[in-house]
Amino acid sequence: MSPSPRALAIAACSAVAVFATPAYADAIDGDWCAGASHLLIEGGRITTPGRNVVQGEYNRYRYKYVVPAGEPGAGTEINMVMIRGQEMVHLTRAGQAGEPEVWRRCKPIS
């Protein structure tokens, strides 16, 4: 006996779900943009707006790193906190007065 069309559809959907690439939902990991600036967080590693790859302090909803030499603000500690679901991050620089910078996912995940 051959499987029903419904059983085949369920099997196909299950296979897609198992092999799909993770979208970093519910974590600070991923691509973040603010204007023309871009950064990428992958666990403890970040690719900075200056395209340098450095290690930072990773937490599921927070990330902290020091701006590397050769970039504007070199030596400054950067703190990021994910807010409003998973689509926005507040970024503050050590010693910064005023409101934090708002970074958004380059491509929404929801």
C-alpha positions in Angstrom: 0.0 0.0 0.0 1.4 3.4 -0.9 1.3 6.4 1.5 -1.5 8.9 1.3 -0.8 12.4 -0.1 -1.4 13.8 3.4 1.2 11.5 4.9 3.7 12.5 2.1 3.0 16.2 2.8 3.6 15.7 6.6 6.8 13.8 5.9 8.1 16.6 3.5 7.3 19.3 6.1 9.0 17.4 8.8 12.1 16.9 6.6 12.3 20.6 5.9 12.0 21.5 9.6 14.8 19.1 10.5 17.2 20.3 7.9 16.4 24.0 7.9 19.2 26.5 8.8 18.7 28.1 12.2 17.5 31.7 12.2 19.1 32.7 15.5 15.6 33.2 17.0 15.5 34.3 20.6 19.2 35.1 20.8 21.5 38.0 20.0 23.3 36.0 17.4 23.0 37.2 13.8 23.3 40.2 11.5 22.6 43.7 12.9 22.4 46.9 11.0 22.3 50.6 11.9 22.3 52.9 8.8 25.3 51.8 6.7 27.0 50.0 9.6 26.8 46.2 10.0 28.0 43.7 12.5 27.6 39.9 12.9 27.5 38.1 16.2 28.2 34.3 16.2 28.4 33.1 19.8 31.5 34.6 21.4 32.8 36.0 18.1 31.8 39.3 16.4 32.6 40.7 13.1 32.7 44.5 13.8 31.5 47.3 11.6 35.2 47.7 10.6 35.2 44.1 9.4 37.5 42.8 12.2 36.7 39.5 13.9 37.2 39.6 17.7 36.1 37.7 20.7 33.6 39.2 23.2 31.5 38.3 26.2 28.5 36.5 24.9 25.2 35.9 26.7 22.0 34.9 24.9 20.5 38.4 25.1 23.7 40.5 25.6 27.1 41.0 24.0 30.1 43.0 25.1 33.3 43.7 23.3 36.2 46.2 23.0 36.5 48.1 19.7 39.7 46.8 18.0 42.7 49.0 17.0 42.2 50.7 13.6 38.5 51.4 14.1 36.9 54.6 15.2 36.6 54.5 19.0 39.4 51.9 19.4 39.7 50.6 23.0 36.1 51.6 23.8 33.9 49.0 25.5 30.6 48.3 23.6 27.6 46.8 25.3 24.6 45.5 23.4 21.3 44.3 24.9 18.5 42.7 22.8 15.1 44.3 23.4 11.6 44.1 22.0 11.5 40.5 21.0 14.4 39.5 18.8 14.4 42.4 16.3 16.2 45.2 18.1 19.4 45.8 20.1 20.4 48.8 22.2 24.1 49.6 21.8 26.0 51.8 24.3 29.6 52.8 24.3 31.5 53.2 27.6 31.2 56.8 28.8 28.4 57.6 26.3 25.8 60.1 27.5 22.3 60.1 26.2 20.1 57.4 24.5 21.6 54.2 23.3 22.0 53.5 19.6 19.3 51.4 18.1 20.4 48.5 15.8 17.9 46.3 14.0 18.3 42.9 12.4 19.4 43.3 8.8 16.8 40.7 7.8 13.9 40.2 10.2 13.6 36.7 11.6 10.0 36.6 12.6 
